[in-house]
């Protein structure tokens, strides 16, 4: 089918590793051209292979995995463009260079659209070919590096990074997975500060067909409105005093990919109107520009506020809310995720151990677990991570103890100095039944409505908890 013409091989010297020669496939029905190219390639330290038809070329591609393929367009049983298509399907990393004596515009256009890296006419100039091959091999190497980097980035940005087993979190992840696989262009993530909206946004991007395109993020609360506008849409030279040259905005840089607009509820109303027009028309203009630019970008917006309520209060455009919330993913707060608090704490302990000198932490003391399960975690996962990092620095032993938890966490929840459990009475006092009811409601909230888990948090039986809730009319 094809002939391996790299006949002479040097035997590796013991203890030395010989450099790997790049394989180059020559596809041409002219045996004299193949012979000349074989000799040239061998002298340049490549490993050449031959094929004289579409059929032999496709067989060679399947077996030898060439780094570069030199393809003649006119072949006895078809066209080199057919081989180009085949290579793109089965060996996308192979760099293809079209070689032909009939250089015309339709062939050039077809080859470049088909993914050819370059085009060389006959008669072949060997020095030109040598430079083209060197550039092609470097391009292939860079593509591999980029592909590897993207794969590593995707591994670290997928749904597997979102830790938890609670029903509420699993529902949010399931919705996000389905959205990622769809062609929906507008997604809204709603959740309190620190719940992991940025993790969800990244996971949606890397689980979608846009994974190989750019993912760009901007915090709408961190920049003034004028700067956000130029960051999103770019600007033309002379659009304002410091606009010395034209600049592309995120919408241009992220073409084919995803833009994450964090804390979108902080956008000023005039900019909300511009963003709405962009979403509706799927075009945008640079600041100071006159031309509409087509947009192919998925927008993932996030807010720690209820945007619908903000819209009803006149603080956010309701029409923009409805445009963004084609699919809405509600990310639950940590206090509603039950045992996920302990799972996450152990995860952050493992991460802290990687930076910790001396004794590794093994986990949490039982009273710390009780405090963690009862605490409201207003900062959610981010707050929990900070608490664990603090403890990992200050603890001398193998377990996180009450001694190094933040003061408000200890005072506002449990414990006395002797290690027993108790409740700190508010300065103004509180009716005993009201305190019991409040604790029962908090336990039900933490456990996601699971009576058994809630009773365990309160150290009472399931029936006792049900009785207290029924008595209060809450169940």
C-alpha positions, 0 to 999 in steps of 0.5 A, a space after each residue: 500500500 505504501 513504502 517506508 523509504 526511511 530504510 537506514 536507521 542508526 542504532 541508538 548508543 547505549 545510555 543515549 536517547 536518539 532524537 525522534 524524527 518527524 514523519 512526513 507523508 508524501 502523496 504524489 503519483 509522480 515517482 520522480 517527484 517522490 524520490 526527490 522529496 524523499 532524499 531531501 526530507 531524509 537529508 533534513 532529518 525527517 522520516 519520509 513515507 510515500 503514497 501514490 493515490 488517495 487509497 494508499 494515502 488514507 491507509 498510510 495516514 491511519 497507520 503512521 500518524 504523520 506529523 506533516 502531509 504533502 498532498 498533490 491535488 491531482 491523483 489517479 483515483 481522486 483529489 488530494 482534497 479528499 485526503 485532506 478531508 480524511 486527515 481532518 477527520 482522523 488525524 486533526 493534529 497532522 499539518 497538511 501542505 497542498 502541492 500542485 502544478 495547477 495553482 488556481 483560485 478555486 483549489 487554493 480556496 477549497 484547500 484553505 477552507 478544508 484546513 490546509 496549513 499552506 500551499 506550494 506550487 510546482 516545480 517545488 523550490 526545496 528551500 521554500 519547502 524546508 522553511 514551510 516544513 519547519 514552520 509546520 512542525 512548530 505549528 503542530 507542536 504549539 497546537 499540541 501544547 495548547 490542546 494539552 493546556 486546554 484539557 488540563 484547564 477543562 479538567 480543573 474547571 468541570 462539574 467534578 470540582 463542585 463538591 457536595 451530595 445534597 439534593 439541592 446541589 445535585 438539582 442545580 448541577 443537573 440543570 447546569 449540565 443540560 444547559 451546557 449541552 444545549 444551544 441556549 445563549 443566555 443563562 442566569 446563575 442566582 445564588 448568595 455570595 460565595 456559593 460558587 457561581 464562578 465554578 458553575 459558569 466555568 463548568 457550563 463552558 467546559 461541558 459545552 461545544 464551546 469548550 475550545 473557544 475562549 472563556 472570559 469573565 468580568 466582575 461588573 461590580 469592580 469597574 465603573 460603568 464607562 470602563 465596563 462598556 469599553 471592556 465589553 464592547 471595545 473602542 475605536 481610536 479617538 473614541 475618548 481622550 486616552 483611546 490612542 488605538 482601536 481595542 477589541 472588547 470581550 465580545 470580540 475576543 470571546 467569539 465562539 466562546 463564553 462571557 461570564 458577567 459576574 454580579 450583573 445586578 450592579 450594572 447601571 441602567 443605561 448599560 443594561 439597555 445597551 446589553 439588552 440590545 446586544 442580546 436581542 440583535 446579536 450584534 454590538 458596536 465598539 465605543 465610538 464605532 459606526 459599524 455593527 459587529 456580529 456576535 457569537 457568544 454565550 452569555 452567563 450572567 450571575 447575581 447574588 440578588 433576586 433580579 426579578 425583585 430588583 426589577 419590580 423595584 425599578 433597580 434592574 431592567 425586567 426586560 433584561 432579566 427575562 432575556 438573561 433568564 432563558 434558563 435560570 440556575 439557582 445555586 443553594 446556600 451552604 446552610 441548606 446543603 446539610 452534610 455538604 458542609 462537612 464534605 467541603 470542610 474535609 476537602 479544604 483540609 486536604 488542600 490546606 495539608 498540601 501547604 502545611 508544614 509539620 503535622 497534617 490535619 486529620 479532620 474536625 473535632 466533633 464539637 466543631 462539626 456541630 458548630 459547622 452544621 449549625 452555623 448560618 455561613 453568610 459567606 457560604 463556601 468562600 467563608 468555610 474555605 477561609 475558616 479552614 485556611 485560618 485553622 490550618 495555620 494556627 492549629 498545632 494538633 491533628 484536628 481543627 478545634 474550637 480554639 481557632 474558630 472565628 470569635 463570632 462563630 463560637 459566640 453566636 452558636 455553641 459551647 462553653 469553656 468546659 466543652 459542653 454545649 449551650 446557647 448564648 441568651 440574647 441580651 433582651 432575652 427570648 421565650 423558651 418556646 420561640 428559641 426551640 422553634 427557631 432552632 428546629 426551623 434552622 435544623 430543618 433548613 440545614 438538613 434540606 427538610 429531612 426530619 431524621 437529619 434535623 433531629 440528629 442536629 438537635 440531638 432529639 428523636 425524629 418523633 420529638 422534632 415532629 411533635 414540636 413542629 406540629 405544635 407550632 403549626 410549622 409542620 
